[in-house]
């Protein structure tokens, strides 16, 4: 059965050493992530969704994140840009993107998922994942940052929607907790597997 892939917030501000909210060790993941995405096969991959943490200077002060973190991932700036290009994917693999203004990609009502190659094609977020389930796509692999924030919330939403989630530990980094600790503390008995190998 083909798996779906979610790539969480692999943006310059998080991944680059000079980013506004650089996650320790994340810069070293860019190369391995590029290799991993390039190796995905159409027959084994039903699609890839890239998430974008997205903020605006005018409204960030009122954001829940402002109480914890400095401004970051301002839309249209270098810090907002994804360090993983959709062109890495085989053209036969569907590519998608979603912009979110909070840690949890599921929290904001009314968000849409957009075709990463054709911005005119959008699908409401919940309908998108309902379609995956209807197609009997049950397995989702999640990579990205940060393991204890946006990755953690992405995983929780997927598990709650009935998907079996796998996170390759070598393709994520956390700020205060790494993914194995997140799994042990927050997902006991849930359908989450932490794998040592990225394949």
Protein Blocks (a to p, Z undefined) as FASTA:
>chain_A
ZZddddehiafklmpmkbmblcehklmmmmmmmmmmmmpcfklogbdcdddddddfklmm
mpmklmmpccehiehiaklpcfbdfklpcfklccdddddfbfblmlpghiacddfklmkb
ccdfklmmmmmmmnopabdcdedddfklmmmmmmmmmmmnopacdddfklcccfklcfkl
mmmmmmgoiacdddfbfZZ
